[in-house]
């Protein structure tokens, strides 16, 4: 299967939204319970990098970063989001997206990428570790999904080319 990593465009939103909905429905991707509208999503994510994975002109995954703080001292620190359509998981799509997200984030002056992942999401943990993220801690019972307390494993990746 040929996969092309491309810049996300506004007209990709409906498919991106659908993939995000699948992630939410899995119960192990996010604390979010519904996908925001485009305006809210756009406001909460940095303009670059925003990527999609395409196969035969179909969006099959996406990745983006959001700022961790509005304070200027943290302008080079961002949280990653990587989502792959259910039928395309375990095919390397997430790895291609995350690798390109790392490269593009460095081109945009980001020196640290962070991720918060549920311990049950072993595929996402393995993906991030394979791309150079390291575990920095566990937030125990940080929030609830459907009345069940959930832990979040915190990971980070420090650039070797930006801010060194």
ABEGO torsion letter per residue (X at the ends): XBBBBBBBBAAAAAAAAAAAAAAAAAGAABABABBBBAAAAAAABBAOBBBBBBBGGBBABBBBBBBABABAAAAABBBBBBBBBAAABGAGAAAAAAAAAAAAAAAAGBABBBBBBBAABAAAAAAAAAAGBBBAEBBBGABBBGGBBBBBBBBBBBBAABGX
